[in-house]
Amino acid sequence: MREDRSFREDTATESEKKEIDITEMHLGMAQGHREHHEPSEGRERMPWWLPTLAIILLFWSGYYVGRYSGEFSAQSYDPVISGGPGKEAAVSGSPMERGATVFQSTCAACHQANGRGVPGQFPPLDGSRFVTGDVTVPIRIVLQGLSGPIQVGSQKINGNMPPWGASFNDQQIADVITYIRGSWGNKAPPVRPEQVKKVREQTKSRTTPWTAPELKRK
């Protein structure tokens, strides 16, 4: 190899010598690259603690949802009272305060915060004998709803009120009716949960809303 190179160097021109040197340099570099392994992507094992942590987080999230979801019921997030019909309620605050919370979240959209309703659409509660008269009347309306024409003062309204008996327990219904009977210009006595319970039991077989003529007959 050396003799061959010496012969070529002796007989080659100056430019040819440079080409020979460059060619041999490239051959040497290629030979050096072949001596090294081709790079490959590493296959490191997953850390043992990563799947363990994932399992722990999965069990913890399941426990948290089961413990604090409240069966995904809207009643569970009532800041004043919780529990549905037939369940013992944990209460705080006065009946008027609790009733105001239920009223604002459920009734005010139709009957308005001032209790005056919407003329021609929703009857007023302020000054209504349906509210301040016989205590069983508002209880029955809240439990089973109201349907058909009704006249409150000078207003004649033909509409429907949905039943809330399946949504609220006796304490909540007593509180909201107490609030309505004692707010604005109304000065009627409060309602007790025992009264609601009695009416609920007496009317448990009813599946249709009340009408105004029915409510006038005790």
C-alpha positions in Angstrom: 0.0 0.0 0.0 2.8 2.4 0.9 4.8 1.5 -2.2 1.7 2.0 -4.3 1.1 5.3 -2.7 4.7 6.3 -3.1 4.6 5.4 -6.8 1.4 7.4 -7.3 2.8 10.4 -5.5 6.0 10.3 -7.5 4.2 10.1 -10.9 1.2 12.3 -10.1 0.9 16.0 -10.5 0.4 18.4 -7.6 -3.4 18.6 -8.1 -3.7 14.9 -8.4 -1.8 14.5 -5.1 -4.3 16.6 -3.4 -7.2 14.6 -4.8 -5.5 11.4 -3.6 -5.0 12.8 -0.1 -8.7 13.9 0.1 -9.9 10.5 -1.1 -7.9 8.6 1.4 -9.0 10.9 4.2 -12.7 10.2 3.4 -12.0 6.5 3.2 -10.4 6.7 6.7 -13.4 8.6 8.1 -15.8 6.0 6.7 -13.8 3.2 8.1 -13.9 4.9 11.6 -17.7 5.3 11.4 -18.2 1.6 10.6 -16.3 0.7 13.7 -19.0 2.3 15.9 -22.5 0.9 16.5 -25.4 2.6 14.9 -27.4 4.7 17.5 -30.6 3.1 18.7 -33.5 4.2 20.8 -33.2 3.2 24.5 -35.7 0.8 26.0 -35.5 1.7 29.7 -38.0 0.0 32.1 -40.8 2.1 33.5 -40.1 3.1 37.1 -41.8 0.7 39.5 -43.4 3.5 41.5 -45.3 5.0 38.6 -48.0 2.4 38.1 -48.2 2.1 41.9 -48.9 5.8 42.2 -51.5 5.6 39.4 -53.4 2.8 41.2 -53.3 4.8 44.5 -54.7 7.9 42.8 -57.4 5.9 41.1 -58.6 4.4 44.4 -58.4 7.8 46.2 -60.5 9.5 43.5 -63.1 6.8 43.7 -63.3 7.2 47.4 -63.5 11.0 47.2 -66.4 10.9 44.6 -68.3 8.3 46.6 -67.8 10.2 49.9 -68.6 13.7 48.7 -70.8 13.4 45.6 -74.0 13.3 47.7 -75.4 10.8 45.2 -75.2 13.6 42.6 -78.3 15.2 44.0 -78.8 19.0 43.9 -80.2 18.8 47.5 -76.8 17.7 48.7 -75.3 21.1 48.0 -77.9 23.2 49.7 -75.9 25.2 52.2 -78.8 25.4 54.6 -80.4 22.0 54.6 -79.9 18.6 53.1 -81.9 15.5 52.6 -85.0 14.5 50.6 -88.5 13.4 51.5 -88.4 10.9 54.3 -84.9 11.7 55.3 -83.8 13.4 58.5 -82.7 16.9 57.7 -79.7 18.7 59.2 -80.9 22.3 59.7 -79.2 25.5 60.6 -80.4 29.1 60.9 -83.9 30.2 61.5 -87.0 29.0 59.5 -87.2 32.4 57.7 -83.5 32.2 56.7 -83.8 28.7 55.5 -87.0 29.4 53.7 -85.5 32.4 52.0 -82.7 30.2 50.6 -85.3 27.7 49.2 -87.4 30.5 47.8 -84.6 32.3 46.1 -83.3 29.1 44.4 -86.7 27.7 43.4 -89.6 30.1 43.6 -88.3 33.6 42.8 -87.8 33.0 39.1 -91.6 32.8 38.7 -93.1 34.6 41.7 -90.3 37.2 41.8 -88.2 38.2 44.7 -90.8 40.8 45.8 -93.5 38.2 45.8 -95.6 40.1 43.2 -95.4 37.5 40.5 -95.7 38.3 36.8 -99.1 39.7 35.7 -100.9 37.3 33.4 -98.3 34.6 33.9 -97.5 33.8 37.6 -99.8 34.8 40.5 -98.6 37.1 43.3 -97.8 35.6 46.7 -97.9 38.9 48.5 -101.4 39.4 49.9 -102.7 36.1 48.5 -105.3 34.3 50.5 -104.1 31.0 49.0 -100.9 31.7 51.0 -102.0 33.3 54.2 -105.3 31.4 54.7 -105.8 27.7 55.6 -102.2 26.4 56.1 -103.0 23.1 54.3 -103.6 25.0 51.0 -100.1 26.2 50.3 -98.8 22.8 51.6 -100.9 20.9 49.1 -99.9 23.3 46.3 -96.2 22.8 47.0 -96.6 19.0 47.4 -98.7 18.2 44.3 -98.7 21.4 42.2 -101.5 23.6 40.9 -103.2 23.6 37.5 -105.8 25.7 35.7 -107.3 29.1 36.2 -106.8 31.0 39.5 -107.7 34.4 40.7 -105.6 36.3 43.2 -107.0 39.7 44.0 -107.9 41.4 40.6 -105.5 39.1 38.7 -106.8 36.1 36.7 -104.2 33.6 35.7 -104.4 30.3 33.9 -101.2 28.4 34.3 -99.5 25.5 36.0 -97.2 25.1 39.0 -95.1 21.9 39.1 -95.2 19.7 42.2 -92.2 19.9 44.6 -93.1 17.1 47.0 -90.6 14.7 45.6 -87.8 17.3 45.7 -88.2 18.8 49.1 -88.6 17.2 52.5 -91.1 18.3 55.2 -88.6 20.7 56.8 -87.8 22.5 53.6 -91.5 22.8 52.6 -92.4 24.2 56.1 -89.5 26.7 55.9 -90.3 28.0 52.4 -94.0 28.4 53.2 -93.2 30.0 56.6 -91.0 32.5 54.6 -93.8 33.3 52.1 -96.4 33.6 54.9 -94.2 36.0 56.8 -92.6 38.2 54.0 -93.6 41.4 52.2 -97.1 42.3 53.5 -98.0 38.8 54.7 -98.3 38.3 58.4 -99.5 34.7 58.7 -98.2 32.2 61.4 -95.3 29.9 60.5 -95.7 26.3 59.4 -94.3 23.3 61.2 -92.7 20.2 59.6 -95.3 18.0 61.4 -98.1 19.8 59.6 -96.4 19.1 56.2 -95.9 15.5 57.1 -99.6 15.1 58.0 -100.8 16.6 54.7 -98.2 14.6 52.8 -99.6 11.4 54.3 -103.2 12.4 53.7 -102.5 13.2 50.0 -99.9 10.6 49.1 -102.2 8.8 46.7 -102.8 12.0 44.6 -101.0 12.0 41.3 -102.4 15.1 39.6 -102.1 18.8 40.5 -104.7 20.7 42.5 -107.2 23.1 41.0 -108.4 26.3 42.6 -112.0 25.0 43.2 -110.5 21.9 45.0 -108.4 24.0 47.2 -111.3 26.0 48.3 -113.0 22.9 49.5 -111.2 21.6 52.6 
